[in-house]
Amino acid sequence: MDQVHAIFPKRKSTAPRPPSQNGNATDRGCPQIPNFLGTQHVTVVSSIASSNKRSHQLIRSCVRFGPSPAMGFDKEASSSSSGLDAAALLPKHGGAGVGARLSSQPKTFANVFIAVVGSGVLGLPYTFSRTGWAAGSILLLAVAGLTFHCMMLLVACRRRLADEHPKIASFGDLGAAVYGAAGRHTVDAMLVLSQASFCVGYLIFIANTLAHLHPIGDPSASSPLLTAKALFIWVMLPFQLGLNSIKTLTLLAPLSIFADVVDLGAMGVVLGQDVSTWLSEKPPVFAFGGPAELLYGLGVAVYAFEGIGMVLPLEAEAADKRKFGGTLGLSMVFIAVMYGLFGAMGYLAFGASTRDIITTNLGAGWLSVAVQLGLCINLFFTMPVMMNPVYEVAERLLYGKRYAWWLRWILVVFVGLMAMLVPNFADFLSLVGSSVCVLLGFVLPAAFHMKVLGADIGWPALVADVAVVVVGLALSASGTWTSLAQMFGAPNA
């Protein structure tokens, strides 16, 4: 963004300031941030970013609850602030500015839910069949807690740097403020990889579902480019090339509401059938798997909770920023419980027969088919929204920030080819979660926090930051290796 206005302007007066509501005269009268590491006070300044999990879902979260001027839905999504006018994006100081429509706590709660919950939930039952129902549930709760903590680390970093860098408006901007050009490029690279990976997962889901409903081609095809899944992807590519050539995302915005309805409806139908099947059959299940399976499950869990790019814009549009941390934490707990119930019930219902996409375990009735087709349509039209941050970065680096349809087409074809080569949906979720999402969601926030606030947070918090970075890097390396071995070194489940 060429111009970024801080929500709380710099203080130019030396007049005394009133203490904050918690009785501490923190900078700009701001309360403490909920933090698993300690109770340090931090400076609070808010601005808005524009990358998310289903645009990396920021766009969808805006649309679901009305195109708030404070969030500037008329702008395209991006992984950085380059080329966007921030004037319309930022809510006014105190939320009382003319035309500013800030989010209440219920709306913030709902926005977090919509931004985080995506297609990854459909791979959880299969993941539980690998890790065990108890281990899978524990993993989900642990990942939810760590994800919340790292989200709040990003908020703390931006608040502390607000006076020196008032133009921080995205994860990439924060990386640039902390580590210079290397920081921006690292964040942009991780965001591009994550966004493109989500789209690969979408195409795998759509093609596998359609191949399950209507098998075509030669089941014994020797080339991965000629399987039934690949044939459906080839059919989709021309339509995706057209959709991804659209310059503005506003034309696709109405489909966001449809996508949410389909997602929730699908989860309800699957849960209902899971309960019915479990009550009638009760297949044998186990509670805990081996270490390799736990690493596999960790990757899928991280993928399912990936939403680090949405925390800055949601905090910026919150009407009561002092309660944002509590609202975010409550949302993450709710999502973790819902994920655990969905994954456990799917595994308890089908046992060892649980498939990598749980909807393919459903019966052949019209409702089951309608749910599966609805999910396919949902993800088909979500893909252009997801790819937009990739285009923004690619066009900025390779074509002088100009629109390049040919570059978009190359990227779409590359994503399609990757989807053809990946054999298993849940295995791919684990790979993306273990590699890109661990680095983006855990390692980078902890590294930024350590650099920005390391001198002030005390030894316990500093040691915790170092632990997150070291353990995150170790888990990323081992989890990536395990996921690759599962994908290409063993038969498909």
Secondary structure, 3 states (H helix, E strand, C coil): CCCCCCCCCCCCCCCCCCCCCCCCCCHHHCCCCCCCCCCCCCCCCCCCCCCCCCCCCHHHHHHHCCCCCCCCCCCCCCCCCCCCCCCCCCCCHHHCCCCCCCECHHHHHHHHHHHHCCHHHHHHHHHHHHHCHHHHHHHHHHHHHHHHHHHHHHHHHHHHCCCCCCCCCCHHHHHHHHHHHHHHHHHHHHHHHHHHHHHHHHHHHHHHHHHHHCCCCCCCCCCCCCCHHHHHHHHHHHHHHHHCCCCCHHHHCCHHHHHHHHHHHHHHHHHHHHHHHHHHHCCCCCCCCCHHHHHHHHHHHHHHCCCHHHHHHHHHCECCHHHHHHHHHHHHHHHHHHHHHHHHHHHHHHHHHCCCCHHHHCCCCHHHHHHHHHHHHHHHHHHHHHHHHHHHHHHHHHCCCCCCHHHHHHHHHHHHHHHHHCCCHHHHHHHHHHHHHHHHHHHHHHHHHHHHHCCCCCHHHHHHHHHHHHHHHHHHHHHHHHHHHHHHCCCCC
